[in-house]
Amino acid sequence: MRRYAFLLIAWALVATGCAFSYLPPVHQGNYLSQSMLRSVKVGMTEGQVVYLLGTPALEKPILTNGLALPLLSEGQPSRARTRRSARG
């Protein structure tokens, strides 16, 4: 009986240990800095903005009149926020 209890506990530890394995952070897409945003001027077409900043990393079907690009805050590399850019 003790052997079965030991095997059960050992199996439970092995099974739960696999669930908490380390997953490295994977950064996908292109993050924008303030200097990249300064290069965008009023009146540019969507194609010109995509040429300067790259294709949008996020696709939002609700946003039909603009681009959704993540903005990387300077000094805080781990924090990113999404800012919408609407076309007129």
N, C-alpha and C positions, 0 to 999 in steps of 0.2 A: 504494500500500500504506500509506503514511504517512497518507493522508487517511482511509482506513478505520479505521486504528488510532485516529486522533484522534476520529473520529465515534463509535467504540465507547466510548472513554474518556469523551467528553462525554455520551453517552447514559447510561452507567453512573453518572456523577456526578449527572445530573438525576434518574434513577430512584431512587437511594438518598437523594437530598436530599428527595424527597417523603415517604419513609418516616419521616423524623425530624422532621416538622413539629411545631410547638408545639401542644400541647393544654392549654388552661387547665383548672385543677381545677374540677370541678363538684360542689358540695355538694348532696346530695339528702337529703330527709327532715328530721326535726326533732330537733335535738340537745338534750339535757337538761343543765341545770346543777344544782349542789348545791342552790341555792335552790328550784328547781322540784321537786326530789325531797323537800325538807322539807315541801312542802304535801301530800304523800301521807301518809295516816294508816292505821294498821292497822284492818281491818274495812271499808274502802271496797270497793265493788263494782268490777268491771272497767269498767263504764260510767262510773263516777265518775272513775276514774283516766284513762280515755281522754278524758273531758271536760277534765280539768286539764292533761294532758300532750300531748294530741293522739293521733292514731292511730299505731300502731307503724310505724316506717319499715322494719323488717325483718320478713319473714315466715319463720318456721321451722316446718315441718310436724312436726318431732320434738317441739317444745315444745308440748304439748297443754294444759298447766295453768298458763299464765302468758303474760306479754307480753315481747317482746324489744325493748328501746328502747336506742339508743346514748346513752352518758353522756359528756358533754364535760367533760374535766378543766379546772378553772379554772387560768388562767395558761399553759396549753398548748393554744392553739386548733387546732393541727394534729393533736393526738392525741385519738382517740376510742376508747372501748372499749364493748363490749356487756355489759350487766348484765341478768340474768334476774330477773324478779319472778314468783314462783310464788304461785298461789292455794291457799288451804287448804281 
